[in-house]
Amino acid sequence: MSDAQRIASVAQAYYDSPEADEFYFQIWGGEDIHVGLYDSPSDPIPAASRRTVEAMADEIRTSLGERHRILDVGAGYGGPARYLAKRFGSRVTCLNISEVENARNRKANRDRGLEHLVAVRHGSFESIPEPDGSFDVVWSQDAILHSGDRDRVIAEVARVLKPGGEFVFTDPMQADDCPPGVLQPVYDRIHLSSLGSVRFYRDAAARHGLAQVAVRPMPQQLRTHYAAVRAQLERRYDELVAITTREYVDRMLIGLQNWVDAADKGYLNWGILHFQKR
């Protein structure tokens, strides 16, 4: 098994675990499990997370409609896919490695009458099970960090995009000038040895024929979000312990604080990145 396959297997096992499923669904934001855009630190997590979806959708240049196809890689519970399907009428494919999350996604699509627009596929974004040039837009939110071969992910995104197709994504990243060794507590929580960076994604995109449209760094939003999630978990500590385990919740509180501390020291970055296939 390669390192990338091992890391993918670890990520799948984690997100398929009952503890992680309850934590992300109950605490992180429900159907939108990614960093939010906060007007104020007191904003509700789901509202801030939905603002990120709206801001990313506003980035897309293509006048999307019923004939267009969107691929969401690392789609989680599928909230962004349902938003895109409803807003644009486009067909959206969710590719996600966790079958537990996929099951919640499929149920939400059925409940909201969106099965005809939103399809859910189990798979890895390091080997996207779609033909070349299949999609007008590839979308991803805070998922690529979990890859053990991020360059491969960008290559796969470029492969499945049509000429002129757009890639819009967010990802928790390390700062371009992050000193070596300082992020080990952050890496340990996600079972990785590195994070991507704006420089890395710019370089990888250029290697694979994707031109930069816009890069909007917003590291403070990452700090605000992780602090908000930690505060929510503290408020609902007993509730989460009852449906997960005390060990899991205590470990998560420590892990979240490590992210907040690293952000305070300027070691982390986050933002909306937008590229277009030449």
The 8 nearest C-alpha neighbors of each residue, nearest first, counted from 0:
[[1, 4, 5, 2, 3, 6, 8, 7],
 [2, 0, 4, 3, 5, 6, 147, 7],
 [1, 3, 5, 4, 6, 147, 0, 148],
 [2, 4, 147, 6, 1, 5, 148, 7],
 [5, 3, 7, 1, 6, 2, 0, 8],
 [6, 4, 2, 8, 7, 3, 1, 9],
 [5, 7, 9, 3, 8, 4, 147, 2],
 [8, 6, 4, 10, 9, 5, 11, 3],
 [7, 9, 5, 11, 6, 10, 4, 12],
 [8, 10, 6, 12, 7, 11, 13, 5],
 [11, 9, 7, 13, 8, 12, 14, 6],
 [12, 10, 8, 97, 14, 13, 9, 96],
 [11, 13, 15, 9, 10, 14, 8, 16],
 [12, 14, 10, 16, 11, 15, 9, 19],
 [13, 15, 11, 16, 19, 12, 97, 10],
 [14, 16, 99, 12, 13, 97, 11, 17],
 [15, 17, 13, 14, 18, 19, 12, 20],
 [16, 18, 20, 19, 21, 15, 243, 14],
 [19, 17, 243, 21, 16, 20, 22, 247],
 [18, 20, 22, 16, 21, 17, 14, 23],
 [19, 21, 17, 23, 18, 22, 24, 16],
 [20, 22, 24, 18, 19, 25, 23, 17],
 [23, 21, 19, 25, 26, 20, 24, 18],
 [24, 22, 27, 20, 26, 25, 21, 19],
 [23, 25, 29, 21, 22, 26, 20, 27],
 [24, 26, 22, 21, 23, 29, 27, 28],
 [27, 25, 22, 23, 28, 24, 232, 231],
 [28, 26, 23, 32, 228, 24, 29, 25],
 [27, 29, 45, 32, 31, 44, 26, 30],
 [30, 28, 24, 31, 25, 27, 32, 23],
 [29, 31, 78, 76, 32, 28, 77, 24],
 [32, 30, 78, 28, 29, 33, 48, 49],
 [33, 31, 28, 27, 30, 29, 23, 75],
 [32, 34, 141, 31, 140, 48, 35, 27],
 [35, 33, 224, 48, 221, 36, 32, 141],
 [48, 36, 34, 47, 51, 37, 224, 33],
 [35, 37, 47, 51, 50, 220, 48, 38],
 [38, 36, 39, 47, 35, 40, 42, 220],
 [37, 39, 36, 42, 40, 47, 41, 220],
 [38, 40, 37, 41, 42, 223, 36, 47],
 [41, 39, 42, 223, 37, 38, 227, 224],
 [40, 42, 39, 43, 227, 37, 38, 44],
 [41, 43, 39, 40, 37, 44, 47, 38],
 [44, 42, 46, 45, 47, 41, 227, 40],
 [43, 45, 47, 46, 28, 48, 42, 35],
 [46, 44, 28, 48, 47, 43, 49, 31],
 [47, 45, 49, 48, 43, 44, 50, 42],
 [48, 46, 35, 36, 50, 44, 37, 49],
 [35, 47, 49, 45, 51, 50, 46, 34],
 [48, 50, 52, 46, 51, 47, 45, 53],
 [51, 49, 53, 47, 48, 52, 36, 54],
 [50, 52, 54, 49, 48, 53, 35, 36],
 [51, 53, 49, 55, 50, 54, 79, 56],
 [52, 54, 50, 56, 51, 55, 57, 49],
 [55, 53, 57, 51, 56, 52, 50, 58],
 [56, 54, 58, 52, 57, 53, 51, 167],
 [55, 57, 53, 58, 54, 59, 52, 83],
 [56, 58, 54, 55, 59, 53, 60, 52],
 [59, 57, 55, 56, 60, 54, 273, 167],
 [60, 58, 57, 56, 61, 55, 165, 167],
 [59, 61, 58, 62, 57, 165, 63, 56],
 [60, 62, 63, 59, 165, 135, 164, 136],
 [63, 61, 60, 64, 59, 87, 67, 65],
 [62, 64, 61, 87, 67, 89, 65, 66],
 [63, 65, 87, 89, 88, 66, 67, 62],
 [64, 66, 89, 88, 67, 90, 87, 63],
 [67, 65, 64, 89, 68, 90, 63, 88],
 [68, 66, 89, 65, 64, 63, 135, 90],
 [67, 69, 90, 134, 135, 91, 89, 136],
 [70, 68, 91, 136, 134, 137, 135, 90],
 [69, 71, 137, 92, 91, 138, 93, 72],
 [72, 70, 138, 93, 74, 139, 137, 94],
 [73, 71, 94, 139, 74, 124, 70, 93],
 [74, 72, 95, 142, 75, 94, 139, 71],
 [73, 75, 72, 71, 93, 95, 77, 94],
 [74, 76, 77, 100, 73, 95, 101, 32],
 [75, 77, 104, 30, 100, 78, 103, 74],
 [78, 76, 80, 104, 74, 75, 79, 30],
 [77, 79, 30, 31, 81, 80, 76, 82],
 [80, 78, 82, 81, 77, 52, 83, 31],
 [81, 79, 83, 77, 82, 78, 91, 84],
 [80, 82, 84, 78, 83, 79, 85, 77],
 [81, 83, 79, 85, 80, 84, 86, 78],
 [84, 82, 86, 80, 81, 85, 87, 79],
 [83, 85, 88, 81, 89, 82, 87, 86],
 [84, 86, 82, 83, 88, 87, 81, 89],
 [87, 85, 83, 84, 82, 88, 89, 81],
 [86, 88, 64, 89, 84, 85, 63, 83],
 [89, 87, 84, 65, 64, 85, 86, 90],
 [90, 88, 65, 84, 64, 87, 67, 68],
 [91, 89, 116, 68, 117, 84, 69, 67],
 [90, 92, 69, 117, 70, 68, 80, 116],
 [91, 93, 118, 70, 117, 119, 71, 69],
 [94, 92, 119, 71, 74, 120, 118, 70],
 [95, 93, 72, 120, 121, 73, 74, 122],
 [94, 96, 73, 121, 74, 122, 97, 72],
 [95, 97, 122, 121, 123, 11, 98, 73],
 [98, 96, 11, 100, 99, 15, 95, 14],
 [97, 99, 101, 100, 102, 96, 15, 121],
 [100, 98, 15, 102, 97, 101, 103, 20],
 [101, 99, 103, 76, 97, 98, 102, 75],
 [100, 102, 98, 104, 99, 103, 105, 97],
 [101, 103, 105, 99, 104, 100, 98, 106],
 [104, 102, 106, 100, 101, 105, 76, 107],
 [105, 103, 76, 101, 107, 77, 102, 106],
 [104, 106, 108, 102, 107, 103, 101, 109],
 [105, 107, 109, 103, 108, 104, 110, 102],
 [108, 106, 110, 104, 109, 105, 111, 103],
 [109, 107, 113, 105, 111, 114, 106, 110],
 [110, 108, 106, 112, 107, 111, 114, 113],
 [109, 111, 107, 108, 112, 106, 113, 105],
 [112, 110, 108, 109, 113, 107, 114, 106],
 [111, 113, 109, 110, 114, 108, 115, 107],
 [114, 112, 108, 115, 116, 111, 117, 109],
 [113, 115, 117, 108, 116, 109, 112, 118],
 [114, 116, 113, 117, 118, 112, 90, 108],
 [115, 117, 90, 114, 113, 91, 84, 118],
 [118, 116, 91, 114, 92, 113, 90, 115],
 [117, 119, 92, 93, 91, 114, 116, 120],
 [118, 120, 93, 92, 94, 101, 117, 105],
 [121, 119, 94, 93, 122, 95, 118, 92],
 [120, 122, 95, 96, 94, 98, 119, 97],
 [123, 121, 96, 95, 94, 120, 124, 127],
 [122, 124, 125, 126, 96, 127, 95, 94],
 [123, 125, 127, 126, 152, 72, 122, 73],
 [124, 126, 152, 123, 151, 127, 155, 148],
 [127, 125, 124, 123, 128, 155, 122, 152],
 [126, 128, 124, 129, 123, 125, 155, 122],
 [129, 127, 126, 130, 122, 123, 124, 120],
 [128, 130, 127, 131, 159, 133, 132, 126],
 [131, 129, 133, 159, 132, 128, 158, 127],
 [132, 130, 159, 158, 133, 129, 160, 161],
 [131, 133, 161, 159, 160, 134, 158, 130],
 [134, 132, 159, 131, 130, 160, 161, 129],
 [135, 133, 160, 68, 136, 69, 161, 132],
 [134, 136, 164, 68, 161, 69, 160, 67],
 [137, 135, 165, 69, 134, 164, 166, 70],
 [138, 136, 70, 166, 69, 71, 165, 167],
 [137, 139, 71, 167, 168, 166, 70, 72],
 [140, 138, 168, 72, 71, 73, 169, 142],
 [139, 141, 169, 168, 142, 170, 33, 138],
 [140, 142, 170, 169, 33, 171, 143, 139],
 [141, 143, 73, 144, 140, 145, 170, 139],
 [144, 142, 145, 146, 141, 170, 149, 73],
 [143, 145, 142, 146, 194, 170, 195, 171],
 [146, 144, 143, 142, 147, 10, 189, 7],
 [147, 145, 148, 143, 144, 149, 7, 3],
 [146, 148, 3, 6, 149, 2, 145, 7],
 [149, 147, 146, 151, 150, 3, 152, 125],
 [150, 148, 152, 151, 146, 147, 153, 143],
 [149, 151, 153, 152, 148, 203, 154, 200],
 [150, 152, 154, 149, 148, 153, 125, 155],
 [153, 151, 125, 149, 155, 150, 154, 124],
 [152, 154, 156, 150, 155, 151, 157, 149],
 [155, 153, 151, 157, 152, 156, 207, 158],
 [156, 154, 158, 152, 157, 153, 151, 159],
 [155, 157, 153, 158, 154, 159, 152, 160],
 [158, 156, 154, 160, 155, 159, 153, 207],
 [157, 159, 155, 131, 156, 160, 154, 132],
 [158, 160, 131, 132, 133, 156, 157, 134],
 [161, 159, 132, 134, 157, 164, 158, 133],
 [160, 162, 132, 164, 134, 135, 163, 133],
 [163, 161, 164, 276, 277, 160, 132, 275],
 [162, 164, 276, 277, 275, 161, 165, 135],
 [165, 163, 135, 161, 160, 162, 276, 136],
 [166, 164, 275, 136, 274, 137, 276, 167],
 [165, 167, 137, 274, 273, 136, 138, 275],
 [168, 166, 273, 138, 272, 165, 137, 274],
 [167, 169, 139, 272, 140, 138, 271, 166],
 [170, 168, 140, 271, 141, 270, 272, 139],
 [169, 171, 141, 269, 172, 140, 144, 143],
 [170, 172, 269, 141, 268, 144, 169, 173],
 [173, 171, 268, 196, 195, 194, 269, 267],
 [172, 174, 267, 196, 268, 194, 266, 195],
 [173, 175, 267, 177, 266, 268, 176, 196],
 [174, 176, 177, 196, 198, 173, 197, 199],
 [177, 175, 174, 178, 266, 173, 179, 265],
 [176, 178, 174, 266, 175, 173, 179, 267],
 [179, 177, 176, 181, 180, 266, 182, 174],
 [180, 178, 181, 177, 182, 183, 176, 193],
 [179, 181, 182, 183, 178, 177, 184, 193],
 [180, 182, 183, 179, 178, 177, 184, 266],
 [183, 181, 185, 184, 180, 186, 261, 266],
 [182, 184, 186, 185, 181, 180, 187, 192],
 [185, 183, 187, 186, 182, 257, 188, 254],
 [186, 184, 182, 183, 187, 188, 257, 258],
 [187, 185, 183, 191, 189, 188, 184, 192],
 [186, 188, 190, 184, 185, 189, 183, 191],
 [187, 189, 186, 185, 190, 254, 184, 191],
 [190, 188, 186, 187, 191, 185, 145, 10],
 [191, 189, 187, 188, 186, 192, 6, 9],
 [192, 190, 186, 189, 193, 187, 145, 147],
 [191, 193, 186, 190, 194, 183, 187, 147],
 [194, 192, 191, 186, 195, 173, 182, 183],
 [195, 193, 172, 173, 144, 196, 192, 171],
 [194, 196, 172, 199, 173, 144, 193, 200],
 [197, 195, 172, 199, 173, 198, 175, 174],
 [196, 198, 200, 199, 201, 175, 195, 172],
 [199, 197, 201, 196, 200, 202, 175, 195],
 [198, 200, 196, 202, 197, 201, 203, 195],
 [201, 199, 203, 197, 202, 198, 204, 196],
 [202, 200, 198, 204, 199, 203, 197, 205],
 [201, 203, 205, 199, 200, 204, 198, 206],
 [204, 202, 200, 206, 205, 201, 199, 150],
 [203, 205, 209, 201, 207, 206, 202, 200],
 [204, 206, 202, 208, 209, 207, 203, 210],
 [207, 205, 203, 204, 208, 202, 209, 154],
 [208, 206, 204, 205, 154, 209, 157, 203],
 [207, 209, 205, 206, 277, 276, 204, 210],
 [208, 210, 276, 204, 275, 205, 274, 207],
 [211, 209, 275, 274, 205, 276, 212, 277],
 [212, 210, 274, 213, 273, 275, 209, 201],
 [211, 213, 274, 273, 210, 275, 214, 272],
 [214, 212, 273, 211, 272, 215, 274, 271],
 [213, 215, 272, 271, 273, 216, 212, 270],
 [214, 216, 271, 270, 272, 217, 213, 269],
 [217, 215, 270, 269, 218, 214, 271, 268],
 [216, 218, 270, 269, 219, 220, 215, 268],
 [219, 217, 268, 269, 221, 220, 216, 267],
 [220, 218, 222, 221, 217, 223, 262, 268],
 [219, 221, 223, 218, 222, 217, 224, 36],
 [222, 220, 224, 218, 219, 223, 269, 34],
 [221, 223, 219, 220, 259, 225, 224, 262],
 [224, 222, 220, 226, 221, 225, 227, 219],
 [223, 225, 227, 221, 226, 222, 34, 220],
 [226, 224, 228, 227, 222, 223, 255, 229],
 [225, 227, 229, 223, 224, 228, 230, 222],
 [228, 226, 224, 230, 225, 229, 223, 231],
 [227, 229, 231, 225, 230, 226, 27, 232],
 [228, 230, 232, 226, 227, 231, 255, 252],
 [229, 231, 233, 227, 232, 228, 226, 234],
 [232, 230, 228, 234, 233, 229, 227, 235],
 [231, 233, 229, 235, 230, 234, 236, 228],
 [232, 234, 236, 230, 231, 235, 229, 252],
 [235, 233, 231, 232, 236, 230, 237, 229],
 [236, 234, 232, 238, 233, 237, 231, 239],
 [235, 237, 233, 239, 238, 232, 234, 240],
 [238, 236, 240, 239, 235, 241, 234, 233],
 [237, 239, 241, 235, 236, 240, 242, 243],
 [240, 238, 241, 242, 236, 237, 243, 235],
 [239, 241, 244, 245, 237, 243, 242, 238],
 [242, 240, 238, 239, 243, 237, 244, 245],
 [241, 243, 239, 240, 238, 244, 21, 18],
 [244, 242, 18, 240, 241, 239, 247, 245],
 [245, 243, 240, 247, 246, 248, 241, 242],
 [244, 246, 240, 248, 247, 249, 243, 241],
 [247, 245, 249, 244, 248, 250, 240, 251],
 [248, 246, 250, 244, 245, 249, 251, 243],
 [247, 249, 251, 245, 250, 246, 252, 244],
 [250, 248, 252, 246, 251, 247, 245, 253],
 [249, 251, 247, 253, 248, 252, 246, 254],
 [250, 252, 254, 248, 253, 249, 255, 247],
 [253, 251, 249, 255, 250, 254, 229, 248],
 [252, 254, 256, 250, 251, 255, 257, 249],
 [255, 253, 251, 257, 256, 252, 188, 250],
 [254, 256, 258, 252, 257, 253, 251, 229],
 [255, 257, 259, 253, 258, 254, 260, 252],
 [258, 256, 254, 260, 255, 259, 185, 261],
 [257, 259, 261, 255, 256, 260, 185, 262],
 [260, 258, 256, 262, 222, 257, 261, 263],
 [259, 261, 263, 257, 262, 258, 256, 264],
 [262, 260, 258, 264, 263, 266, 259, 257],
 [261, 263, 267, 265, 259, 264, 260, 266],
 [262, 264, 260, 261, 265, 259, 222, 266],
 [263, 265, 261, 262, 266, 260, 267, 259],
 [266, 264, 262, 263, 267, 261, 174, 268],
 [265, 267, 177, 174, 261, 264, 262, 173],
 [268, 266, 173, 174, 262, 265, 172, 261],
 [269, 267, 218, 172, 174, 173, 171, 216],
 [270, 268, 218, 171, 217, 172, 216, 170],
 [269, 271, 216, 217, 215, 169, 272, 218],
 [270, 272, 169, 215, 168, 214, 216, 273],
 [273, 271, 214, 168, 167, 213, 169, 215],
 [272, 274, 167, 213, 212, 166, 214, 211],
 [275, 273, 211, 212, 166, 210, 209, 165],
 [276, 274, 165, 209, 210, 164, 163, 166],
 [277, 275, 209, 163, 164, 162, 208, 210],
 [276, 163, 208, 162, 209, 275, 210, 164]]
